[in-house]
Amino acid sequence: MKYYWCCAECGSTNVQIQAWVDVNTHEFVDDIQPYDDHHIWCEDCQNHVELKEQPAQLGFNFEADKKCP
């Protein structure tokens, strides 16, 4: 089953996490652990938020709607 990470505040999937990136190659190295509200950003809320995990549901278009059920 596929899962999506969503903003716990508004339900948006338009969330970002801070990560370590090699400054010379721009390659992703690792994300910052643990996932807490200081490292997660919601573009829709324009705020640092917590994440919630939601299973993908049949017939729901996450890409178009950008919202978790």
C-alpha positions as CSV (number, residue, x, y, z in Angstrom):
1,M,0.0,0.0,0.0
2,K,1.3,3.4,-0.9
3,Y,1.4,6.2,1.7
4,Y,1.7,10.0,1.5
5,W,3.1,12.4,4.0
6,C,0.7,15.3,4.7
7,C,0.6,18.5,6.7
8,A,-1.1,17.7,10.1
9,E,-2.5,21.3,10.1
10,C,-4.2,21.6,6.7
11,G,-3.9,18.1,5.0
12,S,-1.7,19.4,2.1
13,T,0.8,17.1,0.5
14,N,2.8,20.3,-0.5
15,V,5.3,19.8,2.4
16,Q,9.1,20.0,2.4
17,I,11.8,18.6,4.7
18,Q,15.3,19.9,5.3
19,A,18.1,17.8,3.9
20,W,21.8,17.5,3.6
21,V,23.0,18.1,0.1
22,D,26.6,18.0,-1.3
23,V,27.5,21.6,-2.1
24,N,29.7,20.6,-5.1
25,T,27.5,18.0,-6.8
26,H,24.1,19.1,-5.5
27,E,23.4,15.4,-4.8
28,F,21.1,14.5,-1.9
29,V,23.0,12.9,0.9
30,D,20.4,12.4,3.7
31,D,17.4,14.1,5.3
32,I,17.5,15.6,8.8
33,Q,16.3,13.2,11.5
34,P,14.1,13.2,13.5
35,Y,11.1,14.6,11.6
36,D,9.9,17.2,13.9
37,D,8.2,20.5,13.4
38,H,11.5,22.4,13.1
39,H,12.4,20.6,9.9
40,I,9.1,20.3,8.1
41,W,7.7,23.2,6.1
42,C,4.2,23.4,4.6
43,E,4.0,25.7,1.5
44,D,0.2,26.1,1.9
45,C,0.3,27.0,5.6
46,Q,3.6,28.9,5.1
47,N,4.7,27.6,8.5
48,H,6.7,24.8,10.2
49,V,4.4,21.9,10.8
50,E,4.1,18.3,11.9
51,L,3.5,15.5,9.4
52,K,0.9,12.9,9.3
53,E,1.0,9.7,7.2
54,Q,-2.1,8.8,5.1
55,P,-2.6,5.8,2.9
56,A,-3.4,6.5,-0.8
57,Q,-7.0,5.8,-1.6
58,L,-8.4,4.5,-4.8
59,G,-9.8,7.2,-7.0
60,F,-8.1,10.0,-5.1
61,N,-5.7,12.2,-7.1
62,F,-3.0,13.4,-4.8
63,E,-1.1,15.1,-7.5
64,A,-4.0,17.3,-8.6
65,D,-5.6,17.9,-5.3
66,K,-2.5,18.1,-3.1
67,K,-4.6,17.1,-0.1
68,C,-4.6,14.0,2.1
69,P,-8.1,12.6,2.8
